[in-house]
Amino acid sequence: MSDIPDMSDLLQQAFAVQARMQAAQAAAQSATVEGSAGGGIVRVTLTGTGEAVAVHIDPAAVDPDDCEMLEDLVLAALRDAMAQSQALQADALGHIDLGGLGGLLGGADQP
C-alpha cells in the first residue's frame, strides 16, 4: 500500500477545514467582547474580529484639567478589549479539527 495520500481525499478535507474556519470566523464576528479600565469607568466594545463598535465613558471620568488620564483609560480599555477579542478568535480557531490534514501541516494526525 502506498504512503502517498489520495489527492481527492485531501482536497475534500481541505474544503471541509475551510468551511469550519469560515464558520468560526463568522461566529467570532457576531460575538462581542468588552474591555474596561478604571473599574468600568471607561468601556470599549469590540466584535470578536476586533472591530470597535462602542465606547462608553462615565461622566465622572471627564476632567477638563486632566485629559491625559482619560486618554490613558480609553487606551487601557481598548487594549483589554483587543486581548479578549484575540483570545476569542484563538479559541474559535483552536477548536477546528484538521482531520487528516494535520499531518501535512506539521501536526499530529487525528485518530
N, C-alpha and C positions, 0 to 999 in steps of 0.2 A: 504494500500500500504506500502511496506517495505522501510525503510530508508537505507537499505544496497544497495550500488551501484552494478550495473551489472559488474562483473569482465571482461567480454568480452569487454564492452564499455570502461572500464578503461584501459585495455591493448591496445586497439586501439588508445585511446587518448595519452597514454604514447609513443607509436611508432610515432605518429604524432608530439609530442613535441620533441622527439629525432631527427626526420628528420629536424625540424625547427632549432634546436640547431646546427646540423651539417652544415646546410646551412649558418647560421650566422657565425660559426667559419671559414668556407671556405671563406666567404666574407671578414672577418677580416684578414685572412691570405693573401689574394690577395691585400688588401689595404696597403698603406704605409703612415707613418707619419714622419715628420722631426722636430727634436729638434735642437735648436740653442743656442749659447751663444756668448757673446762679440759682439752683434749687427750683428750676422750672420758670424762672422769670423770663427767660428767652427760650423759645422752642422753634425748631425748624423741622418741617415735614418733607420727606423725600419719598419718591417711589422706590421700589426695590431695585430699579435700574439707575438710581442716582439723580433723577430729575427733581429739582426743587419745586414743590407745589404750594407751600405755605410757610409763612414766618409769623410768629406771634411774639410781641414784645409787651410785657406788662408795663403799664404807665409808671409804676414805681421805679422802673429801671431807667427812666428818662431823666437825666440830669444835664441840663444845658452846659453846666460848667465842667462836666466830666464825660464828654463824648467818647473818649478813649476806652473807658470801662465798658460802655455799651457795645462798642465795636469788638472788644475782646470777647464779650459774652456771645455776640452773634457768631463770631468765628468759632468759638468753642462749641456752640450748639450745632453749627454746620459740620464740624469735624466729627462730633458724636453721631450725628445722623448718617454721615458718609460711612463711618465704620460699621454702623448697623446695616446699611444698605449693602455694603460689600460682604458682610457676613451672611446676609440673606441670599445673595447671589451664589456665594460659595457653597452654602448649604443646599440650595436648589440644584446646582450643577453637580455637587458631590454625590448625590443620590442617583445619578444616571448610570444605569448598568450598560457597560460597553459590550457585553456579550463576548463573542469570540474575537472582537477587535482589540480587546485589552492586551493580548499578547503581541499584537502588531505595533501597539503604541508604547511598548516598554513595560506594561503592567502585567500582572499575572492573569491568566485566563480564568474566567468564572466557571465553576463546575456546571 
